[in-house]
Amino acid sequence: MSKQGRVADKVAVITGGGSGIGKGAALRLAEQGATICMLDRTVDTAQKVKAQIEQAGGKALVIETDVSRPEMVERAMKQVYETFGKIDVLFANAGINGTWAPLEELTPEDWDQTLTINLKGTFLTVKYAAPYMKEGGGGSIVITSSINGNRIFSNTGASAYSASKAGQVAFMKMVALELAPDHIRVNAVCPGAIDTNIDDNTDRSDTLDEVKIPVKFPEGSEPLEGQPGTIEQCGDLVLFLASDESSHITGTDIYIDGGSSLLRG
């Protein structure tokens, strides 16, 4: 791992760093000199990423954390601070697709699960990291939102997911202004289709097709590259936002979707 990298000597906390976009960011930040602290429900997968980072000469820590549980998030942030003495970068990335179903089928429990993990989890992650970042004199917070709920509203049945993702962007803008006097930048990345395993935590109703409005794109819906993005491309974006290269950027939602939301929105 680089000793003179773009985030050298920074301590980065990543939720959901064991797979997908979180993994891409963890590896990219570590490659550029950051110490990586992964807060993850799935410790086994996070430990594999930790081993990969350490084999390349980097530093990593895994703390079992469910971002929907305040006491676990608070304890994890304290452990990171007590271990490394600071938090410079926070990537609030953990989330689920949850249940995608027609409105009449979507239960209050389905709604609560998605909003609790995605939106409340983001709030808790930022809330409990902020005091340590203030103490360190600033830093960068990045939140994983989505094109859904912000530019795209055509994924019928994804109402809970889209509401949680729209809420994250509103929350990001609110805390970006609140934390600006403390020199903490807050931004959001809004991915489109990315080649990850997030579909594993998506519960799609068998009746979704009954409420969808059929639209076909004969030439495909990914204008720029003709295929989904990668976790490495997402990692590059998070690295930019975590580094001093983005020192004058805050309160901004950045879309990484190959232009698909411009076509489909």
PyRosetta script that sets phi, psi and omega in degrees:
from pyrosetta import init, pose_from_sequence

init()
pose = pose_from_sequence("MSKQGRVADKVAVITGGGSGIGKGAALRLAEQGATICMLDRTVDTAQKVKAQIEQAGGKALVIETDVSRPEMVERAMKQVYETFGKIDVLFANAGINGTWAPLEELTPEDWDQTLTINLKGTFLTVKYAAPYMKEGGGGSIVITSSINGNRIFSNTGASAYSASKAGQVAFMKMVALELAPDHIRVNAVCPGAIDTNIDDNTDRSDTLDEVKIPVKFPEGSEPLEGQPGTIEQCGDLVLFLASDESSHITGTDIYIDGGSSLLRG")
pose.set_psi(1, 147.5)
pose.set_omega(1, -174.2)
pose.set_phi(2, -72.0)
pose.set_psi(2, 134.4)
pose.set_omega(2, 174.3)
pose.set_phi(3, -88.5)
pose.set_psi(3, -15.0)
pose.set_omega(3, -179.7)
pose.set_phi(4, -118.7)
pose.set_psi(4, 32.2)
pose.set_omega(4, -175.1)
pose.set_phi(5, -76.7)
pose.set_psi(5, 178.8)
pose.set_omega(5, -175.9)
pose.set_phi(6, -70.6)
pose.set_psi(6, -19.3)
pose.set_omega(6, 174.8)
pose.set_phi(7, -129.1)
pose.set_psi(7, 36.2)
pose.set_omega(7, -178.2)
pose.set_phi(8, -58.8)
pose.set_psi(8, 136.3)
pose.set_omega(8, 176.6)
pose.set_phi(9, 69.9)
pose.set_psi(9, 7.8)
pose.set_omega(9, 176.6)
pose.set_phi(10, -89.5)
pose.set_psi(10, 148.9)
pose.set_omega(10, 175.2)
pose.set_phi(11, -103.2)
pose.set_psi(11, 120.0)
pose.set_omega(11, -176.3)
pose.set_phi(12, -114.9)
pose.set_psi(12, 126.2)
pose.set_omega(12, 175.7)
pose.set_phi(13, -101.0)
pose.set_psi(13, 128.3)
pose.set_omega(13, -178.3)
pose.set_phi(14, -128.1)
pose.set_psi(14, 123.8)
pose.set_omega(14, 173.6)
pose.set_phi(15, -91.9)
pose.set_psi(15, 139.2)
pose.set_omega(15, -176.8)
pose.set_phi(16, 67.1)
pose.set_psi(16, 40.4)
pose.set_omega(16, -176.3)
pose.set_phi(17, -85.1)
pose.set_psi(17, -0.7)
pose.set_omega(17, -175.2)
pose.set_phi(18, -82.4)
pose.set_psi(18, -11.5)
pose.set_omega(18, -178.0)
pose.set_phi(19, -157.6)
pose.set_psi(19, 169.5)
pose.set_omega(19, 172.0)
pose.set_phi(20, 57.3)
pose.set_psi(20, -139.8)
pose.set_omega(20, -176.5)
pose.set_phi(21, -61.8)
pose.set_psi(21, -37.5)
pose.set_omega(21, 177.9)
pose.set_phi(22, -61.3)
pose.set_psi(22, -41.4)
pose.set_omega(22, 177.1)
pose.set_phi(23, -64.3)
pose.set_psi(23, -44.8)
pose.set_omega(23, 179.0)
pose.set_phi(24, -57.7)
pose.set_psi(24, -41.9)
pose.set_omega(24, 179.4)
pose.set_phi(25, -69.7)
pose.set_psi(25, -41.2)
pose.set_omega(25, -179.6)
pose.set_phi(26, -59.4)
pose.set_psi(26, -46.3)
pose.set_omega(26, -178.6)
pose.set_phi(27, -67.4)
pose.set_psi(27, -40.0)
pose.set_omega(27, -178.0)
pose.set_phi(28, -69.5)
pose.set_psi(28, -43.8)
pose.set_omega(28, 179.1)
pose.set_phi(29, -65.6)
pose.set_psi(29, -40.5)
pose.set_omega(29, 178.1)
pose.set_phi(30, -63.2)
pose.set_psi(30, -41.3)
pose.set_omega(30, 178.9)
pose.set_phi(31, -59.3)
pose.set_psi(31, -30.0)
pose.set_omega(31, -178.5)
pose.set_phi(32, -100.2)
pose.set_psi(32, 20.1)
pose.set_omega(32, 166.8)
pose.set_phi(33, 102.9)
pose.set_psi(33, -0.6)
pose.set_omega(33, -178.5)
pose.set_phi(34, -82.6)
pose.set_psi(34, 150.0)
pose.set_omega(34, 167.6)
pose.set_phi(35, -85.7)
pose.set_psi(35, 129.9)
pose.set_omega(35, -171.7)
pose.set_phi(36, -107.3)
pose.set_psi(36, 127.1)
pose.set_omega(36, 175.7)
pose.set_phi(37, -117.5)
pose.set_psi(37, 110.9)
pose.set_omega(37, -177.1)
pose.set_phi(38, -98.9)
pose.set_psi(38, 121.8)
pose.set_omega(38, 175.4)
pose.set_phi(39, -102.3)
pose.set_psi(39, 113.3)
pose.set_omega(39, -167.4)
pose.set_phi(40, -146.3)
pose.set_psi(40, 141.9)
pose.set_omega(40, 173.0)
pose.set_phi(41, -73.3)
pose.set_psi(41, -34.3)
pose.set_omega(41, -177.8)
pose.set_phi(42, -98.3)
pose.set_psi(42, 85.6)
pose.set_omega(42, -173.6)
pose.set_phi(43, -62.5)
pose.set_psi(43, -36.6)
pose.set_omega(43, -176.7)
pose.set_phi(44, -59.5)
pose.set_psi(44, -45.1)
pose.set_omega(44, -179.6)
pose.set_phi(45, -69.9)
pose.set_psi(45, -37.9)
pose.set_omega(45, 178.6)
pose.set_phi(46, -64.9)
pose.set_psi(46, -35.8)
pose.set_omega(46, 178.5)
pose.set_phi(47, -64.6)
pose.set_psi(47, -32.6)
pose.set_omega(47, 177.4)
pose.set_phi(48, -67.1)
pose.set_psi(48, -39.4)
pose.set_omega(48, 176.7)
pose.set_phi(49, -67.3)
pose.set_psi(49, -40.2)
pose.set_omega(49, 177.0)
pose.set_phi(50, -58.1)
pose.set_psi(50, -45.4)
pose.set_omega(50, 179.8)
pose.set_phi(51, -63.0)
pose.set_psi(51, -39.0)
pose.set_omega(51, 178.7)
pose.set_phi(52, -63.4)
pose.set_psi(52, -41.4)
pose.set_omega(52, 178.5)
pose.set_phi(53, -65.4)
pose.set_psi(53, -44.4)
pose.set_omega(53, -177.4)
pose.set_phi(54, -68.9)
pose.set_psi(54, -35.2)
pose.set_omega(54, 177.6)
pose.set_phi(55, -63.4)
pose.set_psi(55, -26.9)
pose.set_omega(55, 178.4)
pose.set_phi(56, -90.4)
pose.set_psi(56, 4.3)
pose.set_omega(56, 176.4)
pose.set_phi(57, 96.2)
pose.set_psi(57, 9.5)
pose.set_omega(57, -178.9)
pose.set_phi(58, -97.5)
pose.set_psi(58, -179.4)
pose.set_omega(58, 179.1)
pose.set_phi(59, -115.3)
pose.set_psi(59, 138.9)
pose.set_omega(59, 179.1)
pose.set_phi(60, -152.4)
pose.set_psi(60, 152.3)
pose.set_omega(60, 178.8)
pose.set_phi(61, -137.2)
pose.set_psi(61, 141.9)
pose.set_omega(61, 176.6)
pose.set_phi(62, -120.0)
pose.set_psi(62, 130.2)
pose.set_omega(62, 177.0)
pose.set_phi(63, -126.9)
pose.set_psi(63, 122.2)
pose.set_omega(63, 179.2)
pose.set_phi(64, -64.3)
pose.set_psi(64, 121.9)
pose.set_omega(64, -174.6)
pose.set_phi(65, -149.1)
pose.set_psi(65, 129.5)
pose.set_omega(65, 169.0)
pose.set_phi(66, -100.8)
pose.set_psi(66, 112.8)
pose.set_omega(66, -171.7)
pose.set_phi(67, -67.4)
pose.set_psi(67, -11.4)
pose.set_omega(67, 177.6)
pose.set_phi(68, -84.4)
pose.set_psi(68, -6.1)
pose.set_omega(68, -177.6)
pose.set_phi(69, -108.6)
pose.set_psi(69, 109.0)
pose.set_omega(69, -174.5)
pose.set_phi(70, -53.3)
pose.set_psi(70, -42.3)
pose.set_omega(70, -175.3)
pose.set_phi(71, -66.5)
pose.set_psi(71, -33.8)
pose.set_omega(71, 179.1)
pose.set_phi(72, -71.9)
pose.set_psi(72, -40.6)
pose.set_omega(72, 179.5)
pose.set_phi(73, -66.6)
pose.set_psi(73, -45.2)
pose.set_omega(73, -179.9)
pose.set_phi(74, -61.0)
pose.set_psi(74, -43.5)
pose.set_omega(74, -179.6)
pose.set_phi(75, -65.9)
pose.set_psi(75, -39.1)
pose.set_omega(75, -179.4)
pose.set_phi(76, -65.0)
pose.set_psi(76, -43.7)
pose.set_omega(76, 179.7)
pose.set_phi(77, -63.9)
pose.set_psi(77, -39.2)
pose.set_omega(77, 177.7)
pose.set_phi(78, -63.9)
pose.set_psi(78, -40.5)
pose.set_omega(78, 179.1)
pose.set_phi(79, -64.3)
pose.set_psi(79, -41.4)
pose.set_omega(79, 177.4)
pose.set_phi(80, -60.5)
pose.set_psi(80, -45.9)
pose.set_omega(80, -178.2)
pose.set_phi(81, -64.8)
pose.set_psi(81, -43.3)
pose.set_omega(81, -179.1)
pose.set_phi(82, -68.2)
pose.set_psi(82, -27.4)
pose.set_omega(82, -179.5)
pose.set_phi(83, -81.2)
pose.set_psi(83, -42.7)
pose.set_omega(83, -172.3)
pose.set_phi(84, -116.3)
pose.set_psi(84, -8.4)
pose.set_omega(84, 174.5)
pose.set_phi(85, 81.9)
pose.set_psi(85, 2.2)
pose.set_omega(85, -179.8)
pose.set_phi(86, -172.2)
pose.set_psi(86, 164.6)
pose.set_omega(86, 168.7)
pose.set_phi(87, -133.4)
pose.set_psi(87, 117.0)
pose.set_omega(87, -178.1)
pose.set_phi(88, -100.4)
pose.set_psi(88, -35.5)
pose.set_omega(88, -174.8)
pose.set_phi(89, -131.0)
pose.set_psi(89, 135.9)
pose.set_omega(89, 175.8)
pose.set_phi(90, -127.2)
pose.set_psi(90, 122.7)
pose.set_omega(90, 175.8)
pose.set_phi(91, -112.9)
pose.set_psi(91, 98.6)
pose.set_omega(91, 179.2)
pose.set_phi(92, -83.3)
pose.set_psi(92, 91.6)
pose.set_omega(92, -168.4)
pose.set_phi(93, -115.7)
pose.set_psi(93, -23.2)
pose.set_omega(93, -174.2)
pose.set_phi(94, -60.3)
pose.set_psi(94, 137.7)
pose.set_omega(94, 178.1)
pose.set_phi(95, -177.2)
pose.set_psi(95, 171.7)
pose.set_omega(95, 179.0)
pose.set_phi(96, -133.3)
pose.set_psi(96, 158.1)
pose.set_omega(96, 169.7)
pose.set_phi(97, -77.7)
pose.set_psi(97, -31.2)
pose.set_omega(97, 177.8)
pose.set_phi(98, 71.5)
pose.set_psi(98, -152.7)
pose.set_omega(98, -177.5)
pose.set_phi(99, -93.4)
pose.set_psi(99, 127.7)
pose.set_omega(99, 173.9)
pose.set_phi(100, -109.3)
pose.set_psi(100, 115.4)
pose.set_omega(100, -174.7)
pose.set_phi(101, -156.6)
pose.set_psi(101, 157.7)
pose.set_omega(101, 173.3)
pose.set_phi(102, -56.8)
pose.set_psi(102, 153.2)
pose.set_omega(102, -175.3)
pose.set_phi(103, -51.8)
pose.set_psi(103, -43.4)
pose.set_omega(103, -176.2)
pose.set_phi(104, -68.8)
pose.set_psi(104, -22.7)
pose.set_omega(104, -179.4)
pose.set_phi(105, -92.5)
pose.set_psi(105, -22.5)
pose.set_omega(105, -177.5)
pose.set_phi(106, -69.1)
pose.set_psi(106, 120.1)
pose.set_omega(106, -176.1)
pose.set_phi(107, -87.0)
pose.set_psi(107, 158.1)
pose.set_omega(107, 174.2)
pose.set_phi(108, -56.1)
pose.set_psi(108, -33.6)
pose.set_omega(108, 178.8)
pose.set_phi(109, -67.4)
pose.set_psi(109, -40.2)
pose.set_omega(109, 176.1)
pose.set_phi(110, -60.0)
pose.set_psi(110, -47.4)
pose.set_omega(110, 179.9)
pose.set_phi(111, -58.9)
pose.set_psi(111, -49.6)
pose.set_omega(111, -177.3)
pose.set_phi(112, -61.5)
pose.set_psi(112, -40.5)
pose.set_omega(112, -178.7)
pose.set_phi(113, -61.8)
pose.set_psi(113, -46.3)
pose.set_omega(113, -178.3)
pose.set_phi(114, -66.9)
pose.set_psi(114, -46.0)
pose.set_omega(114, -179.1)
pose.set_phi(115, -68.1)
pose.set_psi(115, -33.9)
pose.set_omega(115, -178.9)
pose.set_phi(116, -68.2)
pose.set_psi(116, -47.8)
pose.set_omega(116, -178.2)
pose.set_phi(117, -71.4)
pose.set_psi(117, -47.4)
pose.set_omega(117, -172.8)
pose.set_phi(118, -77.1)
pose.set_psi(118, -49.0)
pose.set_omega(118, -173.8)
pose.set_phi(119, -92.2)
pose.set_psi(119, -51.3)
pose.set_omega(119, 177.2)
pose.set_phi(120, -63.7)
pose.set_psi(120, -38.1)
pose.set_omega(120, 178.9)
pose.set_phi(121, -60.6)
pose.set_psi(121, -39.5)
pose.set_omega(121, 176.5)
pose.set_phi(122, -64.8)
pose.set_psi(122, -45.5)
pose.set_omega(122, 177.3)
pose.set_phi(123, -56.4)
pose.set_psi(123, -48.2)
pose.set_omega(123, -178.4)
pose.set_phi(124, -64.6)
pose.set_psi(124, -40.2)
pose.set_omega(124, -179.0)
pose.set_phi(125, -61.9)
pose.set_psi(125, -46.4)
pose.set_omega(125, -179.8)
pose.set_phi(126, -70.5)
pose.set_psi(126, -43.0)
pose.set_omega(126, -178.3)
pose.set_phi(127, -55.9)
pose.set_psi(127, -46.6)
pose.set_omega(127, -173.5)
pose.set_phi(128, -85.9)
pose.set_psi(128, -14.7)
pose.set_omega(128, 174.7)
pose.set_phi(129, -88.1)
pose.set_psi(129, -30.7)
pose.set_omega(129, -172.6)
pose.set_phi(130, -54.8)
pose.set_psi(130, -44.4)
pose.set_omega(130, -179.0)
pose.set_phi(131, -59.8)
pose.set_psi(131, -37.2)
pose.set_omega(131, 179.5)
pose.set_phi(132, -72.3)
pose.set_psi(132, -34.1)
pose.set_omega(132, 177.6)
pose.set_phi(133, -70.4)
pose.set_psi(133, -38.1)
pose.set_omega(133, 175.6)
pose.set_phi(134, -61.4)
pose.set_psi(134, -43.4)
pose.set_omega(134, -179.8)
pose.set_phi(135, -61.5)
pose.set_psi(135, -32.3)
pose.set_omega(135, 179.6)
pose.set_phi(136, -83.5)
pose.set_psi(136, -3.2)
pose.set_omega(136, 175.7)
pose.set_phi(137, 93.0)
pose.set_psi(137, 11.0)
pose.set_omega(137, 176.8)
pose.set_phi(138, 133.8)
pose.set_psi(138, -166.6)
pose.set_omega(138, -179.4)
pose.set_phi(139, 149.2)
pose.set_psi(139, -166.4)
pose.set_omega(139, -175.9)
pose.set_phi(140, -130.2)
pose.set_psi(140, 130.3)
pose.set_omega(140, 174.4)
pose.set_phi(141, -112.9)
pose.set_psi(141, 130.7)
pose.set_omega(141, 177.4)
pose.set_phi(142, -124.5)
pose.set_psi(142, 133.4)
pose.set_omega(142, -178.7)
pose.set_phi(143, -116.6)
pose.set_psi(143, 133.4)
pose.set_omega(143, 174.5)
pose.set_phi(144, -85.8)
pose.set_psi(144, 109.7)
pose.set_omega(144, 173.5)
pose.set_phi(145, -104.2)
pose.set_psi(145, -134.0)
pose.set_omega(145, -177.4)
pose.set_phi(146, -169.2)
pose.set_psi(146, 161.3)
pose.set_omega(146, 169.4)
pose.set_phi(147, -68.2)
pose.set_psi(147, -27.6)
pose.set_omega(147, 178.3)
pose.set_phi(148, -68.3)
pose.set_psi(148, 130.1)
pose.set_omega(148, -179.6)
pose.set_phi(149, 86.4)
pose.set_psi(149, -8.7)
pose.set_omega(149, -179.8)
pose.set_phi(150, -121.4)
pose.set_psi(150, -46.7)
pose.set_omega(150, 174.5)
pose.set_phi(151, -120.3)
pose.set_psi(151, -24.3)
pose.set_omega(151, -176.8)
pose.set_phi(152, -116.8)
pose.set_psi(152, 132.1)
pose.set_omega(152, 178.7)
pose.set_phi(153, -131.5)
pose.set_psi(153, 19.2)
pose.set_omega(153, -174.1)
pose.set_phi(154, -100.3)
pose.set_psi(154, 0.3)
pose.set_omega(154, 175.4)
pose.set_phi(155, -85.8)
pose.set_psi(155, 80.2)
pose.set_omega(155, -176.1)
pose.set_phi(156, -57.0)
pose.set_psi(156, 134.6)
pose.set_omega(156, -179.0)
pose.set_phi(157, 99.3)
pose.set_psi(157, -13.7)
pose.set_omega(157, -178.6)
pose.set_phi(158, -94.8)
pose.set_psi(158, 37.6)
pose.set_omega(158, -174.0)
pose.set_phi(159, -67.1)
pose.set_psi(159, -41.6)
pose.set_omega(159, 179.4)
pose.set_phi(160, -67.2)
pose.set_psi(160, -45.3)
pose.set_omega(160, 179.6)
pose.set_phi(161, -61.1)
pose.set_psi(161, -48.4)
pose.set_omega(161, -177.8)
pose.set_phi(162, -64.1)
pose.set_psi(162, -38.9)
pose.set_omega(162, 177.8)
pose.set_phi(163, -63.1)
pose.set_psi(163, -39.5)
pose.set_omega(163, 179.8)
pose.set_phi(164, -67.0)
pose.set_psi(164, -36.0)
pose.set_omega(164, -177.7)
pose.set_phi(165, -76.0)
pose.set_psi(165, -36.4)
pose.set_omega(165, 173.5)
pose.set_phi(166, -64.9)
pose.set_psi(166, -39.6)
pose.set_omega(166, 177.9)
pose.set_phi(167, -62.1)
pose.set_psi(167, -37.1)
pose.set_omega(167, 178.7)
pose.set_phi(168, -62.6)
pose.set_psi(168, -40.2)
pose.set_omega(168, 180.0)
pose.set_phi(169, -67.1)
pose.set_psi(169, -42.2)
pose.set_omega(169, 176.9)
pose.set_phi(170, -62.3)
pose.set_psi(170, -43.5)
pose.set_omega(170, 177.9)
pose.set_phi(171, -61.4)
pose.set_psi(171, -43.0)
pose.set_omega(171, 179.5)
pose.set_phi(172, -57.5)
pose.set_psi(172, -45.4)
pose.set_omega(172, -177.9)
pose.set_phi(173, -67.6)
pose.set_psi(173, -37.7)
pose.set_omega(173, 177.9)
pose.set_phi(174, -63.5)
pose.set_psi(174, -49.5)
pose.set_omega(174, -176.1)
pose.set_phi(175, -76.6)
pose.set_psi(175, -22.9)
pose.set_omega(175, 175.6)
pose.set_phi(176, -60.0)
pose.set_psi(176, -42.7)
pose.set_omega(176, 179.1)
pose.set_phi(177, -72.5)
pose.set_psi(177, -40.8)
pose.set_omega(177, -178.5)
pose.set_phi(178, -64.5)
pose.set_psi(178, -37.4)
pose.set_omega(178, -175.1)
pose.set_phi(179, -93.7)
pose.set_psi(179, -4.8)
pose.set_omega(179, -179.0)
pose.set_phi(180, -58.2)
pose.set_psi(180, -42.1)
pose.set_omega(180, 178.5)
pose.set_phi(181, -61.7)
pose.set_psi(181, -19.2)
pose.set_omega(181, 177.6)
pose.set_phi(182, -94.8)
pose.set_psi(182, 11.1)
pose.set_omega(182, 176.8)
pose.set_phi(183, 62.3)
pose.set_psi(183, 32.6)
pose.set_omega(183, 175.0)
pose.set_phi(184, -107.0)
pose.set_psi(184, 120.8)
pose.set_omega(184, 177.7)
pose.set_phi(185, -91.1)
pose.set_psi(185, 142.7)
pose.set_omega(185, -179.4)
pose.set_phi(186, -134.2)
pose.set_psi(186, 121.7)
pose.set_omega(186, -179.5)
pose.set_phi(187, -137.7)
pose.set_psi(187, 167.3)
pose.set_omega(187, 178.6)
pose.set_phi(188, -128.2)
pose.set_psi(188, 142.6)
pose.set_omega(188, 170.3)
pose.set_phi(189, -103.7)
pose.set_psi(189, 137.4)
pose.set_omega(189, -177.1)
pose.set_phi(190, -120.6)
pose.set_psi(190, 88.6)
pose.set_omega(190, -178.7)
pose.set_phi(191, -74.3)
pose.set_psi(191, 151.9)
pose.set_omega(191, 166.1)
pose.set_phi(192, -95.5)
pose.set_psi(192, -137.4)
pose.set_omega(192, 178.2)
pose.set_phi(193, -70.2)
pose.set_psi(193, 118.6)
pose.set_omega(193, 178.2)
pose.set_phi(194, -123.3)
pose.set_psi(194, 140.5)
pose.set_omega(194, -177.6)
pose.set_phi(195, -74.6)
pose.set_psi(195, 87.9)
pose.set_omega(195, 179.6)
pose.set_phi(196, -135.1)
pose.set_psi(196, -175.4)
pose.set_omega(196, 179.0)
pose.set_phi(197, -105.1)
pose.set_psi(197, 24.0)
pose.set_omega(197, -176.8)
pose.set_phi(198, -64.2)
pose.set_psi(198, -22.6)
pose.set_omega(198, 177.9)
pose.set_phi(199, -62.9)
pose.set_psi(199, -18.0)
pose.set_omega(199, 178.8)
pose.set_phi(200, -65.4)
pose.set_psi(200, -25.0)
pose.set_omega(200, 178.4)
pose.set_phi(201, -110.8)
pose.set_psi(201, 33.0)
pose.set_omega(201, 175.3)
pose.set_phi(202, -111.3)
pose.set_psi(202, 126.2)
pose.set_omega(202, 177.3)
pose.set_phi(203, -107.1)
pose.set_psi(203, 99.2)
pose.set_omega(203, -177.5)
pose.set_phi(204, -93.4)
pose.set_psi(204, 128.8)
pose.set_omega(204, 178.6)
pose.set_phi(205, -67.3)
pose.set_psi(205, 145.9)
pose.set_omega(205, 177.3)
pose.set_phi(206, -68.0)
pose.set_psi(206, -16.6)
pose.set_omega(206, -176.3)
pose.set_phi(207, -100.7)
pose.set_psi(207, 10.7)
pose.set_omega(207, -178.4)
pose.set_phi(208, -58.3)
pose.set_psi(208, -41.2)
pose.set_omega(208, -177.2)
pose.set_phi(209, -61.4)
pose.set_psi(209, -23.3)
pose.set_omega(209, -178.3)
pose.set_phi(210, -71.5)
pose.set_psi(210, -24.3)
pose.set_omega(210, -177.8)
pose.set_phi(211, -108.1)
pose.set_psi(211, -4.2)
pose.set_omega(211, 179.0)
pose.set_phi(212, -75.9)
pose.set_psi(212, 143.8)
pose.set_omega(212, 171.7)
pose.set_phi(213, -93.6)
pose.set_psi(213, 115.5)
pose.set_omega(213, -172.1)
pose.set_phi(214, -68.2)
pose.set_psi(214, 126.8)
pose.set_omega(214, 175.6)
pose.set_phi(215, -137.6)
pose.set_psi(215, 131.9)
pose.set_omega(215, 180.0)
pose.set_phi(216, -121.0)
pose.set_psi(216, 140.4)
pose.set_omega(216, 176.1)
pose.set_phi(217, -114.3)
pose.set_psi(217, 96.9)
pose.set_omega(217, -174.0)
pose.set_phi(218, -56.6)
pose.set_psi(218, -31.4)
pose.set_omega(218, -178.8)
pose.set_phi(219, -96.8)
pose.set_psi(219, 10.2)
pose.set_omega(219, -178.7)
pose.set_phi(220, 92.2)
pose.set_psi(220, 164.0)
pose.set_omega(220, -176.1)
pose.set_phi(221, -111.8)
pose.set_psi(221, 17.0)
pose.set_omega(221, 177.4)
pose.set_phi(222, -118.8)
pose.set_psi(222, 84.6)
pose.set_omega(222, -170.6)
pose.set_phi(223, -60.9)
pose.set_psi(223, -38.1)
pose.set_omega(223, -170.3)
pose.set_phi(224, -73.9)
pose.set_psi(224, -50.5)
pose.set_omega(224, -174.9)
pose.set_phi(225, -120.4)
pose.set_psi(225, -8.9)
pose.set_omega(225, 178.3)
pose.set_phi(226, 74.9)
pose.set_psi(226, 15.2)
pose.set_omega(226, -179.4)
pose.set_phi(227, -159.3)
pose.set_psi(227, 163.5)
pose.set_omega(227, 178.5)
pose.set_phi(228, -61.3)
pose.set_psi(228, 157.2)
pose.set_omega(228, 174.7)
pose.set_phi(229, -73.4)
pose.set_psi(229, 177.4)
pose.set_omega(229, -178.7)
pose.set_phi(230, -119.6)
pose.set_psi(230, 162.1)
pose.set_omega(230, 177.4)
pose.set_phi(231, -67.2)
pose.set_psi(231, -25.9)
pose.set_omega(231, 177.9)
pose.set_phi(232, -68.4)
pose.set_psi(232, -39.6)
pose.set_omega(232, 177.5)
pose.set_phi(233, -65.2)
pose.set_psi(233, -39.7)
pose.set_omega(233, 176.0)
pose.set_phi(234, -64.7)
pose.set_psi(234, -39.9)
pose.set_omega(234, 177.8)
pose.set_phi(235, -59.7)
pose.set_psi(235, -38.3)
pose.set_omega(235, 177.9)
pose.set_phi(236, -62.7)
pose.set_psi(236, -40.8)
pose.set_omega(236, 179.5)
pose.set_phi(237, -67.0)
pose.set_psi(237, -44.1)
pose.set_omega(237, 178.6)
pose.set_phi(238, -62.9)
pose.set_psi(238, -40.2)
pose.set_omega(238, 177.2)
pose.set_phi(239, -58.7)
pose.set_psi(239, -45.9)
pose.set_omega(239, 178.0)
pose.set_phi(240, -57.8)
pose.set_psi(240, -46.9)
pose.set_omega(240, -178.2)
pose.set_phi(241, -69.8)
pose.set_psi(241, -27.4)
pose.set_omega(241, 178.8)
pose.set_phi(242, -79.4)
pose.set_psi(242, -24.3)
pose.set_omega(242, -173.9)
pose.set_phi(243, -87.3)
pose.set_psi(243, 169.4)
pose.set_omega(243, 177.7)
pose.set_phi(244, -70.7)
pose.set_psi(244, -9.3)
pose.set_omega(244, 177.7)
pose.set_phi(245, -63.5)
pose.set_psi(245, -22.5)
pose.set_omega(245, 179.8)
pose.set_phi(246, -108.8)
pose.set_psi(246, 32.0)
pose.set_omega(246, -170.8)
pose.set_phi(247, -63.0)
pose.set_psi(247, -18.5)
pose.set_omega(247, -179.1)
pose.set_phi(248, -112.1)
pose.set_psi(248, 19.8)
pose.set_omega(248, -178.8)
pose.set_phi(249, -113.5)
pose.set_psi(249, 120.4)
pose.set_omega(249, 174.4)
pose.set_phi(250, -153.3)
pose.set_psi(250, 153.9)
pose.set_omega(250, -179.7)
pose.set_phi(251, 71.1)
pose.set_psi(251, 26.4)
pose.set_omega(251, -172.3)
pose.set_phi(252, -118.8)
pose.set_psi(252, 135.9)
pose.set_omega(252, 173.3)
pose.set_phi(253, -103.5)
pose.set_psi(253, 124.9)
pose.set_omega(253, -175.4)
pose.set_phi(254, -113.4)
pose.set_psi(254, 127.2)
pose.set_omega(254, -176.2)
pose.set_phi(255, -93.1)
pose.set_psi(255, 130.2)
pose.set_omega(255, 178.2)
pose.set_phi(256, -126.8)
pose.set_psi(256, 86.5)
pose.set_omega(256, -170.5)
pose.set_phi(257, -147.3)
pose.set_psi(257, 12.2)
pose.set_omega(257, 179.1)
pose.set_phi(258, 62.9)
pose.set_psi(258, 20.1)
pose.set_omega(258, -179.7)
pose.set_phi(259, 85.0)
pose.set_psi(259, 4.4)
pose.set_omega(259, -174.7)
pose.set_phi(260, -63.9)
pose.set_psi(260, -35.4)
pose.set_omega(260, -178.3)
pose.set_phi(261, -71.2)
pose.set_psi(261, -25.3)
pose.set_omega(261, 175.4)
pose.set_phi(262, -67.9)
pose.set_psi(262, -31.4)
pose.set_omega(262, -179.9)
pose.set_phi(263, -82.7)
pose.set_psi(263, -40.7)
pose.set_omega(263, -169.2)
pose.set_phi(264, -96.0)
pose.set_psi(264, -20.5)
pose.set_omega(264, -173.0)
pose.set_phi(265, -59.9)
pose.dump_pdb("model.pdb")
